[in-house]
């Protein structure tokens, strides 16, 4: 279907500004009374509603954002107008064949695509001057001026050429992580290279090659096997907010089947409420201390294997005790003796841990009983406990406790990082989507420059001209840490929003205001864009055919189809077009950088998507005929698959129907447990789980070498001082004298946003008001009541937000929804949006590249200043240029 872009722009903007955020009759499926006609008038009857939809077509429009859910949405389109949305109704919903239902974020996407705050034209900062930046202090608060595409692209090319000629390619910072979908990485690589960046990001310390000691990311069991569990232990895993979709449905089914739940974390989360979980409170960043105390309780209370699976420990692990050390060990320390205090004189008792982590002693002993070998336990962590300074040993400590209980390789038992899109349903992909063929995607081998900033140092590197280079966290491409000098003059932001989502945003704003030139691409005003000199308006995924980076991040049983829904709005262009035009201006051959069009990559991805048959072999999912290639004006070889291409595109989703006795039920490490000698682990030096892991200790020694502020990381999962954690909130720990910032701030993924995406949408702003969640006792001590506006502050920054007072937050902890788009009051310097990274600091990290998002000390009080904080849904949309401009 070809959709016209001949629309009434003024009517479009008026309707969107009134929070309809669409051309015509927009509503969620089933909400007919709220619909508008194409002229913006309310539909007066069911008959008028039906008549308005006659001849319309449903087109698949799955979410393209990094929310962790990956669900199906479809839009009803008529004459270039999107009338409404719905979600998966392709088959009956059941446990064996669940629908992929969208949440409130995906159902609001029409406001994102058609909002009055869509960027319409290329624009420049009013006081920007070529090659010098003009008044750079005005970045973030200047006015905007409309310019042509030629002016914008010529200016960006001129700035890049100038920087390369005067300072070399090491002066160009591309805000990127291994070319995660971005096209400009290929262009800048062909241009001579750029300074890259990396972060431990979502997975925290799970990103540091945990396979070295035995547990790879997301290496757990199938959802049918979890029904064999006695307990599901959700360790910091608030999956109902961070990956809404099917994982919540799975949890509900486990609960109805009689599985019991425990939630370990600093708050009683939405997921804990959904599952009626028992809450085990633990302060942010102290999980390793809690795990060590659990180990102590299991060791001292075990009676002839009542808690510890000695057979599994002795056969399948190394490093637990002196009799089972790995051959490559460089010390004679073992885990059992460390826990019992042999090396440092500190016995890791529940009483010792309780003082640090806030978990009552009786709960620690109870958790040790639950995690004992007599119960079947599925231990589902996400990255939150690992996104802390001092959490380097958390993944290994978690694995150790699971190994002590024998919770690997048998029905109902698993342990590991269970975040992202396949949460609670692990194992080999039954449906395996593919990418379309960008050669430089997910690699920086096409970049001649080897400088890579860790996110913890990125802004200080720009400001101070020096940083520590240690390689790249993704893929574990590390080398020995070395201090380097650097001189950044240009910042290029493509589709990421790093100024918003990297730590210490206040320092980042300083960095943005220091360099000579900043450019960005976006479809609405994100934080990176607001502080740029030149901004390019980019199409959303509804406006062209293209495979997207998150298309392959799915539940193991399904994949999604999507195709263009409307023509590009206003003067927006695709990322592909921008990169192609910029490459011409830089004297590069675009076809040598990307040999395919967007539409060709879209078709390539579908053609290469495979599905596993019952013999465990992969075969093409789609039947694609020559007339299909001709229809979409792409090339390819006809193939036979399980379903026709057009059915896939019409349905928008393909999901394998399951059963409890099908060949896809998966138990991780099953063969290894049965015979570890015949089926050794391929990633560890010993072939077993390494409770003592010399390779891990050597890796951290290499990337931390020579930096005084970094901690020494042992081959054992020892307790590490956190740096800006609970203990540091005291000026005198022994006498318990509190310092100026006694509150720990932690973050939570929030249904209003996917990181920072969607934050501008009126529907979501009304539904999810973005408060700060605070403890009732702490609130009473400060004279704060529910709904009061509070000031949250530390030495890095401050923000004001309304408070939600609750018993579901631990004392001494506040919980801030992640990703709110910063809105700084220039007079006071206070952020009004509650942007979490305005308060996070990067100063005292404990290892190279570690982003300790959840390690932040603050204080808060009732706000008494002059700023009037309106509800977010009443904030005017940020529209940098009027339609008249």
C-alpha positions in Angstrom: 0.0 0.0 0.0 1.3 3.4 -1.0 0.3 6.1 1.5 0.1 9.7 0.5 1.8 12.5 2.5 -0.5 15.2 1.2 -2.0 16.3 4.5 -3.1 19.5 6.0 -0.1 20.5 8.0 -1.8 23.2 10.1 -4.7 20.9 11.0 -2.1 18.2 11.8 -0.3 20.5 14.3 -3.5 21.8 15.9 -4.8 18.3 16.4 -1.5 17.1 17.8 -1.0 20.0 20.1 -4.4 19.3 21.6 -3.0 15.9 22.6 -4.7 13.9 19.9 -1.3 13.6 18.4 -2.6 12.3 15.1 -4.3 13.2 11.9 -7.7 11.7 12.4 -9.6 9.4 14.5 -6.9 8.3 16.9 -7.6 6.1 19.9 -6.6 2.9 21.5 -8.4 -0.1 20.0 -11.8 -0.4 21.5 -12.1 3.3 22.7 -14.5 4.4 20.1 -16.0 7.3 22.1 -12.7 9.1 22.1 -12.2 9.1 18.3 -12.0 12.1 16.1 -13.0 12.3 12.5 -10.5 13.4 9.8 -11.6 17.0 10.3 -10.9 16.8 14.0 -14.6 16.6 15.0 -15.8 14.1 17.6 -17.4 11.0 16.0 -21.1 11.2 17.0 -22.2 7.6 16.5 -21.0 4.1 16.0 -22.2 4.3 12.4 -20.1 7.3 11.6 -17.1 5.5 13.2 -17.6 2.4 11.0 -18.1 4.6 7.9 -14.9 6.4 8.6 -13.0 3.1 8.6 -14.4 1.7 5.4 -11.6 0.9 3.0 -8.9 1.2 5.7 -6.0 -1.2 6.0 -4.3 -2.7 9.1 -0.5 -2.5 8.8 1.9 -4.1 11.3 3.9 -1.5 13.3 5.9 -3.3 16.1 7.7 -1.1 18.6 11.3 -0.3 17.6 12.5 0.9 21.0 14.8 -0.7 23.6 12.1 -1.3 26.2 12.8 -5.1 26.8 9.3 -6.2 25.8 9.1 -6.4 22.0 5.4 -6.6 21.2 3.0 -6.3 18.3 1.1 -3.2 17.4 -0.9 -2.6 14.3 -2.3 0.6 12.9 -5.4 1.2 10.8 -4.5 3.5 7.8 -6.9 5.2 5.4 -5.8 7.7 2.7 -2.6 8.5 4.5 -4.3 8.9 7.9 -3.7 6.6 10.8 -7.1 6.1 12.4 -6.3 3.9 15.4 -4.1 1.1 16.8 -4.6 -2.4 18.1 -2.3 -5.2 19.3 -2.0 -8.9 18.6 -5.2 -10.7 17.7 -3.8 -13.1 15.1 -4.8 -16.1 17.2 -6.5 -17.2 20.4 -4.4 -16.4 23.5 -3.2 -19.4 25.5 -0.2 -20.6 27.5 1.0 -22.7 24.5 0.4 -19.9 22.0 0.4 -16.5 23.8 -0.3 -13.3 22.0 2.3 -10.6 21.8 0.3 -7.8 23.3 1.5 -4.2 23.4 1.7 -2.1 26.5 0.8 1.6 26.9 4.1 2.7 25.4 3.6 0.9 22.1 -0.1 1.9 21.9 1.0 5.6 22.2 3.5 5.4 19.3 1.1 7.4 17.1 1.7 10.4 19.3 5.4 10.0 18.8 5.1 9.8 15.0 2.4 12.5 14.5 3.0 14.8 17.5 3.1 18.5 17.0 6.7 18.4 18.4 8.1 16.4 15.5 11.1 18.1 14.1 10.0 19.3 10.7 13.1 21.0 9.1 16.8 21.2 9.4 17.8 24.0 11.8 20.8 25.7 13.4 21.3 27.4 16.7 20.8 31.1 16.2 24.1 32.3 17.6 26.2 29.4 16.1 29.1 30.5 13.9 30.9 28.1 11.5 34.3 26.7 12.6 34.3 28.5 15.9 30.9 27.6 17.4 30.0 31.2 18.1 28.7 31.7 21.7 29.0 28.1 22.8 27.6 28.9 26.3 24.2 29.3 24.6 23.9 25.6 23.7 20.8 24.3 25.4 19.1 27.7 25.7 19.6 29.4 22.3 16.8 30.0 19.7 16.6 27.9 16.5 16.6 29.0 12.9 15.3 27.0 10.0 17.9 26.1 7.2 17.9 24.0 4.1 19.2 20.4 3.9 22.0 21.5 1.7 23.0 24.2 4.2 22.9 21.7 7.1 24.9 18.9 5.4 27.4 21.3 3.9 28.0 22.8 7.3 28.5 19.4 9.0 30.9 18.3 6.3 32.9 21.5 6.6 33.2 21.1 10.4 34.4 17.5 10.0 36.9 18.4 7.4 38.2 21.4 9.5 38.6 19.2 12.6 40.4 16.5 10.6 42.7 19.0 9.0 43.6 20.9 12.1 43.5 18.2 14.8 43.2 14.8 13.2 40.4 12.2 13.4 41.1 11.8 17.1 39.3 15.1 17.6 35.9 13.7 16.4 33.8 12.0 19.1 31.0 9.8 17.7 28.4 9.1 20.5 28.0 5.4 19.7 28.4 1.9 21.1 29.9 -0.4 18.4 27.8 1.1 15.6 24.5 -0.1 17.2 22.5 0.5 14.0 24.1 3.9 13.2 25.1 4.6 9.7 27.4 7.5 10.4 29.9 5.1 12.0 30.6 3.7 8.6 30.9 7.2 7.1 33.2 8.5 9.8 35.3 5.3 9.6 35.8 5.7 5.9 36.6 9.4 6.5 39.6 8.4 8.7 38.0 7.3 11.9 36.5 8.7 15.1 36.7 8.3 18.9 34.3 5.6 20.1 32.7 5.0 23.4 31.6 2.0 25.5 29.8 1.3 28.7 28.8 -1.6 31.0 25.4 -0.2 30.3 22.2 -2.2 31.1 24.0 -5.3 32.2 26.4 -3.6 34.6 29.2 -5.9 35.7 27.6 -8.9 33.9 29.2 -7.1 30.9 32.7 -8.1 32.1 32.8 -11.4 30.3 31.2 -13.5 33.0 31.6 -16.6 30.8 35.2 -16.6 32.1 33.9 -18.2 35.3 31.0 -20.1 33.7 27.8 -18.1 33.3 27.1 -16.5 30.0 24.4 -13.8 29.7 20.8 -15.1 29.6 21.9 -18.7 29.9 18.9 -20.0 31.8 15.9 -22.3 31.2 12.7 -22.5 29.0 9.4 -21.3 30.4 7.9 -24.8 30.4 10.8 -25.9 32.7 10.3 -23.1 35.1 6.9 -24.7 36.0 9.1 -27.4 37.8 10.5 -24.7 40.1 9.5 -24.5 43.8 10.7 -20.9 43.9 11.4 -18.1 41.4 13.8 -15.7 43.1 13.6 -12.3 41.3 16.9 -10.7 42.2 16.4 -7.0 41.4 14.4 -8.1 38.4 11.4 -5.8 38.0 10.5 -7.3 34.7 6.9 -6.1 34.6 8.2 -2.5 34.1 11.4 -3.0 32.2 10.2 -5.8 29.8 6.4 -5.7 30.1 5.1 -7.9 27.3 5.1 -11.7 27.6 7.4 -12.0 30.7 4.6 -10.7 32.9 2.2 -13.2 31.3 4.7 -16.0 32.1 5.0 -14.9 35.7 1.2 -14.9 36.1 1.1 -18.4 34.8 3.9 -19.6 37.1 2.0 -18.1 40.1 -1.2 -19.8 39.1 0.6 -23.1 38.8 1.8 -22.8 42.4 5.3 -21.5 42.1 6.3 -19.3 45.0 8.2 -16.0 44.5 10.8 -14.0 46.4 11.9 -10.5 45.3 15.3 -9.3 46.4 15.8 -5.5 46.1 15.6 -2.1 47.8 11.9 -1.8 46.9 8.8 -3.9 46.8 8.4 -3.7 43.0 5.4 -3.9 40.7 6.6 -7.3 39.7 6.7 -8.4 43.3 3.1 -7.2 43.7 2.1 -9.1 40.5 3.5 -12.4 41.9 2.6 -11.8 45.5 6.3 -12.3 46.2 8.0 -12.3 49.6 10.2 -9.2 49.9 13.8 -9.5 50.9 15.0 -5.9 51.3 18.6 -5.1 50.4 20.3 -1.7 50.0 21.5 -0.7 46.5 24.9 -2.1 45.7 25.2 -4.3 48.7 24.0 -7.6 47.1 27.5 -9.2 47.2 27.6 -8.8 51.0 24.2 -10.4 51.2 25.3 -13.3 49.1 28.4 -13.9 51.1 26.3 -14.0 54.3 23.9 -16.5 52.6 27.0 -18.6 51.8 28.1 -18.4 55.5 24.6 -19.5 56.7 24.6 -22.4 54.2 28.1 -23.5 55.3 27.5 -23.3 59.1 23.9 -24.6 59.1 24.4 -27.4 56.6 23.9 -30.9 58.1 25.0 -33.8 55.8 23.8 -32.1 52.6 20.7 -30.5 54.0 21.5 -27.2 52.3 24.6 -27.7 50.2 24.8 -30.0 47.1 28.2 -31.3 47.8 28.1 -33.7 44.8 27.6 -30.8 42.4 30.2 -28.6 44.1 32.8 -31.4 44.0 32.2 -32.5 40.5 31.2 -29.3 38.7 33.1 -26.4 40.3 36.6 -25.3 41.3 37.7 -23.0 44.0 35.1 -23.6 46.8 37.6 -25.2 49.2 41.3 -26.0 49.3 40.8 -29.5 47.9 39.2 -28.2 44.7 41.4 -25.4 43.4 42.0 -24.8 39.7 45.3 -25.6 38.2 46.0 -22.0 37.1 45.4 -20.4 40.5 48.1 -17.9 41.5 47.1 -17.8 45.1 46.1 -20.4 47.7 42.9 -18.6 48.7 39.6 -20.4 48.4 36.0 -19.3 48.8 35.1 -21.2 52.0 38.1 -19.9 54.0 37.4 -16.4 52.7 33.8 -16.5 53.9 34.9 -17.9 57.3 37.3 -14.9 57.7 40.6 -16.7 57.4 42.3 -14.1 55.2 41.0 -10.8 56.4 39.8 -11.6 59.9 36.2 -10.8 59.0 33.8 -13.6 59.2 31.0 -13.0 56.6 28.2 -13.7 59.0 24.6 -12.7 58.5 25.1 -10.1 61.3 28.1 -8.6 59.4 26.2 -8.4 56.2 23.0 -7.1 57.8 24.7 -3.9 59.1 25.9 -3.2 55.5 22.9 -4.4 53.4 20.0 -3.7 55.8 18.6 -7.2 55.3 17.4 -8.6 58.7 19.5 -11.6 59.9 16.4 -13.8 60.1 15.7 -13.0 56.4 19.2 -13.9 55.4 18.9 -17.3 57.1 15.5 -17.8 55.5 16.9 -17.0 52.1 19.7 -19.5 52.7 17.1 -22.2 53.5 15.1 -21.4 50.3 18.3 -21.5 48.2 19.3 -24.8 49.7 19.6 -28.0 47.7 16.2 -29.4 48.8 14.3 -26.8 46.7 14.2 -26.2 43.0 15.1 -22.6 42.4 15.1 -20.4 39.3 17.2 -17.4 40.2 16.4 -14.6 37.8 18.6 -11.6 38.2 18.7 -8.6 35.9 21.4 -5.9 35.6 20.2 -3.6 38.4 22.2 -5.2 41.2 25.2 -5.2 38.8 24.8 -1.5 37.9 26.7 -0.4 41.0 30.2 0.6 41.8 31.8 -2.2 43.7 29.5 -4.9 42.1 32.3 -6.5 40.0 32.0 -9.7 42.1 28.2 -9.8 42.2 27.7 -12.1 39.1 30.3 -14.6 40.4 28.9 -14.5 43.9 25.4 -15.2 42.6 26.7 -18.1 40.6 28.5 -19.4 43.6 25.3 -19.5 45.8 23.5 -21.2 43.0 26.2 -23.8 42.7 26.2 -24.4 46.4 22.5 -25.2 46.2 23.0 -27.3 43.0 20.7 -25.0 41.0 22.2 -25.7 37.6 21.5 -28.4 35.0 18.4 -30.0 36.4 14.6 -29.4 36.0 13.3 -26.3 37.7 16.8 -24.9 38.5 18.8 -22.1 36.8 20.6 -18.9 37.7 21.9 -15.9 35.8 21.3 -12.6 34.2 17.7 -12.9 32.9 17.1 -9.4 31.5 16.2 -8.2 28.1 13.7 -9.6 25.6 13.7 -13.3 26.3 13.3 -13.0 30.1 11.8 -16.2 31.7 12.0 -18.1 28.5 15.5 -19.0 27.6 17.3 -21.4 25.4 18.2 -21.5 21.7 16.1 -19.2 19.5 13.3 -21.2 17.8 12.8 -18.3 15.4 16.1 -16.6 14.5 15.7 -13.2 12.9 18.5 -11.7 10.9 20.0 -8.3 10.1 19.9 -6.9 6.6 23.6 -6.5 5.8 25.2 -3.3 7.1 28.9 -4.4 7.1 30.0 -2.2 9.9 27.2 -2.9 12.3 28.2 -4.2 15.8 31.9 -3.8 15.1 34.4 -1.0 15.2 37.0 -2.9 13.0 36.2 -0.4 10.3 37.3 2.5 12.5 41.1 3.2 12.1 41.1 5.2 15.4 41.5 3.0 18.5 40.5 5.5 21.1 37.5 4.4 23.1 36.1 6.3 26.0 34.4 4.5 28.9 31.1 6.1 29.7 32.4 6.8 33.2 35.1 9.1 31.8 33.6 10.4 28.6 32.7 13.9 29.7 35.8 14.4 31.8 37.9 13.3 28.8 36.4 16.0 26.7 37.0 18.6 29.4 40.3 17.6 30.8 42.0 16.1 27.7 43.0 12.8 29.2 41.4 9.4 29.8 42.2 5.7 30.5 42.0 3.5 27.4 41.4 -0.2 28.1 39.6 -1.5 25.0 35.9 -2.2 24.5 33.6 -3.9 27.0 31.3 -5.4 24.3 32.8 -8.7 23.3 35.5 -8.4 26.0 38.0 -6.8 23.6 40.2 -5.5 26.4 43.8 -4.5 26.6 46.1 -3.2 29.4 44.9 0.1 30.7 46.9 3.1 29.6 46.4 6.8 30.2 46.1 8.8 27.0 45.8 12.5 26.1 42.9 13.5 23.8 41.6 16.7 22.3 38.0 16.6 21.2 36.6 19.4 19.0 33.5 17.8 17.3 30.7 15.7 18.8 28.4 13.8 16.5 25.2 12.3 17.9 23.1 10.1 15.6 20.1 8.2 17.0 21.4 7.8 20.6 20.8 10.2 23.4 24.0 9.9 25.3 24.0 13.3 27.0 20.7 12.2 28.7 21.5 8.5 29.4 25.2 8.6 30.4 26.1 9.5 33.9 26.9 13.0 35.2 24.8 15.0 32.8 25.9 18.3 34.4 29.5 17.5 33.4 28.2 16.4 30.0 26.6 19.8 29.4 29.9 21.5 30.2 31.6 19.2 27.7 29.0 20.0 25.0 29.5 23.7 25.6 33.3 23.3 25.3 33.8 21.8 21.9 33.8 23.6 18.6 30.8 21.9 17.0 27.9 19.6 17.9 25.4 18.0 15.5 22.6 15.6 16.0 19.7 13.7 14.3 16.3 13.2 15.9 12.6 13.2 15.3 11.8 15.2 18.5 13.9 17.4 20.8 15.9 15.0 22.8 18.7 16.2 25.2 21.5 15.6 22.8 19.6 17.7 20.2 18.8 20.6 22.5 22.5 21.2 23.2 23.6 20.9 19.5 24.5 23.5 16.9 22.8 21.8 13.9 19.9 19.4 14.0 18.6 17.2 11.3 15.0 15.9 11.3 14.9 12.1 11.0 12.1 9.7 9.9 10.6 7.4 12.4 10.4 3.6 11.6 6.8 4.2 10.4 8.0 6.2 7.5 10.3 3.9 5.6 11.1 0.2 5.2 14.2 -0.7 7.2 15.3 -3.5 9.5 16.0 -2.2 13.0 18.6 -3.1 15.6 16.0 -4.4 18.0 14.3 -6.6 15.5 16.5 -9.5 16.6 16.0 -8.9 20.3 12.9 -11.0 20.9 11.4 -13.9 22.8 12.8 -17.2 21.5 9.4 -18.2 20.0 8.5 -15.2 17.8 9.6 -12.5 15.4 7.9 -9.4 14.0 7.3 -7.9 10.6 6.9 -4.3 9.8 6.7 -2.1 6.7 6.3 1.5 5.9 3.0 3.1 7.1 3.2 6.7 6.0 5.5 8.8 3.8 8.2 10.9 5.6 6.6 13.9 7.3 7.6 17.4 6.5 11.2 17.5 5.4 12.4 14.5 7.5 14.8 12.1 5.9 16.0 8.6 6.7 19.3 7.9 8.4 20.4 6.2 5.2 19.7 9.4 3.2 21.6 11.5 5.6 24.6 9.3 5.7 24.6 9.0 1.9 24.5 12.7 1.3 27.2 13.4 3.9 29.5 10.8 2.4 29.3 12.6 -0.9 30.3 15.9 0.7 33.2 14.2 2.4 34.4 12.8 -0.9 33.5 9.1 -0.1 31.9 6.4 -2.1 28.7 5.6 -0.3 28.1 2.3 -2.1 31.5 1.1 -0.7 30.3 1.9 2.8 26.8 0.4 2.6 26.1 -1.7 -0.5 22.4 -1.9 0.1 19.4 0.4 0.2 17.3 0.5 3.3 14.5 -1.4 1.5 17.0 -4.1 0.3 18.2 -4.6 3.9 14.6 -4.8 5.1 14.0 -7.6 2.6 17.4 -9.3 3.3 16.6 -9.5 7.0 13.3 -11.3 6.2 14.8 -13.6 3.7 17.5 -14.7 6.1 15.1 -15.2 9.0 15.0 -18.9 10.0 12.9 -21.2 12.2 14.0 -24.3 14.0 12.3 -27.6 13.0 11.7 -30.4 15.4 15.0 -32.0 14.5 16.8 -28.9 15.7 17.8 -27.7 12.3 17.0 -24.2 10.9 15.1 -23.6 7.7 13.7 -20.5 6.0 10.7 -19.0 7.8 9.3 -17.2 4.7 8.3 -18.3 1.3 9.4 -15.4 -1.0 8.6 -15.5 -4.7 10.1 -13.5 -7.5 7.0 -11.4 -7.7 7.5 -10.4 -4.1 11.0 -9.1 -4.9 9.6 -7.3 -7.9 6.7 -5.8 -5.9 9.1 -4.2 -3.4 11.7 -3.3 -6.0 14.5 -5.3 -4.4 16.6 -8.2 -5.5 16.8 -11.7 -4.1 16.6 -15.4 -4.7 13.2 -17.1 -4.4 12.9 -19.5 -1.5 10.4 -21.9 0.1 9.6 -21.4 3.8 7.0 -22.1 6.4 4.6 -19.1 5.6 4.2 -16.7 2.7 5.9 -13.3 2.9 2.6 -11.4 2.6 1.0 -13.4 5.4 3.9 -12.5 7.7 3.6 -8.8 6.7 -0.1 -8.8 7.2 -0.1 -10.6 10.5 2.9 -8.6 11.8 4.1 -11.5 13.9 5.0 -15.2 13.6 5.0 -17.2 16.8 5.7 -20.9 17.2 2.9 -22.8 19.0 4.4 -24.7 21.9 3.6 -27.7 24.1 5.1 -29.2 27.2 6.5 -32.2 25.4 8.0 -30.4 22.4 11.7 -30.6 21.5 12.2 -26.9 22.4 12.1 -27.3 26.2 15.5 -26.3 27.4 17.5 -26.8 30.6 20.7 -24.9 30.6 23.9 -26.9 31.6 21.9 -30.2 31.6 24.6 -32.3 29.8 27.4 -30.6 31.7 25.8 -31.6 35.1 25.4 -35.2 34.0 29.0 -35.6 33.0 31.3 -32.5 33.4 34.3 -34.4 32.1 32.7 -35.4 28.9 30.9 -32.1 28.4 33.2 -29.4 29.8 32.3 -25.7 29.8 34.0 -24.2 26.7 34.5 -20.7 28.2 36.4 -21.5 31.4 40.0 -22.6 31.8 39.0 -25.6 34.0 35.9 -26.6 32.0 33.9 -26.1 35.2 32.2 -23.3 37.1 35.0 -21.3 38.6 34.3 -20.0 42.1 38.0 -19.1 42.0 38.6 -17.7 38.5 42.2 -16.6 37.7 41.2 -15.4 34.3 38.7 -13.0 35.8 41.2 -11.7 38.3 43.8 -11.3 35.5 41.3 -9.5 33.3 40.4 -6.9 35.9 44.1 -6.4 36.8 44.8 -5.7 33.2 42.1 -3.1 32.6 42.5 -1.4 36.0 46.3 -1.4 36.1 48.0 1.8 37.2 44.8 3.6 38.3 44.8 4.4 42.0 41.1 4.9 42.4 40.2 1.4 40.9 39.8 -1.5 43.3 41.7 -4.7 43.2 39.4 -7.4 42.0 40.1 -10.9 43.3 39.7 -14.2 41.4 37.2 -14.9 44.3 33.8 -13.2 44.7 34.9 -11.0 47.6 33.2 -8.0 49.1 34.3 -4.7 47.6 33.9 -1.2 49.1 31.3 0.4 47.0 32.5 4.1 46.5 29.6 6.4 47.2 27.5 3.6 48.6 25.9 3.1 51.9 29.1 2.9 54.0 30.3 6.1 52.4 27.1 7.9 53.5 28.8 8.0 56.9 31.7 10.4 57.7 32.5 8.0 60.5 31.3 4.4 59.9 32.4 3.0 63.2 30.6 5.7 65.2 27.8 5.9 62.6 28.1 9.6 62.0 26.0 10.5 58.9 27.5 12.6 56.2 25.7 15.4 54.2 24.2 12.9 51.7 22.6 10.1 53.8 20.2 8.8 51.1 20.9 6.2 48.4 19.3 7.0 45.1 18.5 4.0 42.8 16.8 4.0 39.4 13.9 2.0 37.9 12.8 1.5 34.4 9.4 3.1 34.1 6.4 2.2 31.9 6.2 5.8 30.6 9.5 5.5 28.7 11.9 3.2 26.9 15.0 4.8 28.4 14.4 8.3 27.2 12.1 7.5 24.3 8.4 8.3 24.6 9.0 10.8 27.4 7.4 13.6 25.4 4.0 11.9 24.8 1.0 13.6 26.5 -0.9 10.3 27.0 2.0 8.7 28.8 2.7 11.8 30.8 -0.9 11.8 32.1 -0.9 8.1 32.8 2.6 7.9 34.5 3.3 11.2 36.4 7.0 10.5 37.1 7.3 11.0 40.9 10.2 10.2 43.2 9.4 7.2 45.4 10.4 7.8 49.0 10.1 5.9 52.3 7.3 6.9 54.7 9.5 7.2 57.8 12.1 9.3 56.0 9.3 11.5 54.6 7.8 12.1 58.1 11.2 13.0 59.5 11.5 15.7 56.8 7.9 16.9 57.1 7.0 15.6 53.6 3.6 14.4 52.6 2.4 12.5 49.6 2.4 14.8 46.5 4.7 17.4 48.0 7.4 18.7 45.7 10.8 17.8 46.9 14.3 19.0 46.1 16.8 16.1 45.6 20.4 17.3 45.5 24.1 16.5 45.9 27.3 18.1 44.8 26.7 17.1 41.1 23.2 18.6 40.6 19.7 18.9 41.8 16.1 18.4 40.6 12.6 18.9 41.9 9.7 16.4 41.6 6.5 15.4 43.4 7.0 12.7 46.0 5.1 9.4 46.3 5.4 8.4 49.9 5.4 4.6 50.4 6.2 1.7 52.7 7.4 -0.2 49.7 10.8 1.6 49.7 13.5 0.8 52.2 14.4 3.6 54.7 17.4 5.5 53.4 16.6 4.9 49.8 14.8 6.8 47.1 13.7 5.4 43.7 13.9 7.6 40.6 12.3 6.6 37.3 15.0 6.5 34.7 15.2 8.6 31.5 13.2 11.8 32.1 14.3 14.4 29.6 16.1 17.2 31.5 14.5 20.6 31.8 16.9 22.9 33.6 15.7 26.2 35.1 18.5 28.4 33.9 18.1 30.9 36.7 18.4 28.4 39.6 20.2 25.5 37.8 17.6 23.1 39.1 16.2 20.4 36.8 12.4 20.2 36.8 12.0 16.9 35.1 13.7 14.5 37.5 16.5 13.5 35.1 18.3 10.8 37.1 21.7 11.4 35.5 21.7 15.0 36.6 22.7 13.5 40.0 24.9 10.5 39.0 28.6 11.0 39.2 31.4 9.2 37.4 34.2 10.2 39.7 35.0 7.2 41.9 34.3 4.2 39.8 35.8 0.9 40.9 36.9 -0.5 37.5 37.5 0.8 34.0 34.3 1.4 32.0 32.0 0.6 34.9 28.8 2.7 34.9 27.6 2.7 38.5 24.2 4.1 37.7 22.6 2.9 41.0 25.4 4.2 43.2 24.5 7.8 44.1 24.3 9.6 47.4 21.8 12.4 47.8 19.8 14.4 50.3 16.2 15.6 49.8 13.9 18.1 51.5 10.6 19.8 50.9 11.0 22.3 48.1 10.3 25.9 49.2 11.6 27.8 46.1 9.9 29.9 43.5 9.6 27.4 40.6 6.0 26.3 40.0 6.1 22.6 39.0 3.1 21.8 36.8 2.0 18.2 36.2 4.1 16.9 33.3 1.0 16.4 31.1 0.4 20.2 31.3 3.8 21.1 30.1 3.7 22.6 26.6 5.2 20.5 23.9 8.7 21.6 22.9 8.3 22.9 19.4 11.6 24.7 18.4 10.2 26.1 15.1 6.7 27.3 14.4 5.0 26.1 11.2 5.3 29.7 9.9 9.1 29.5 10.1 
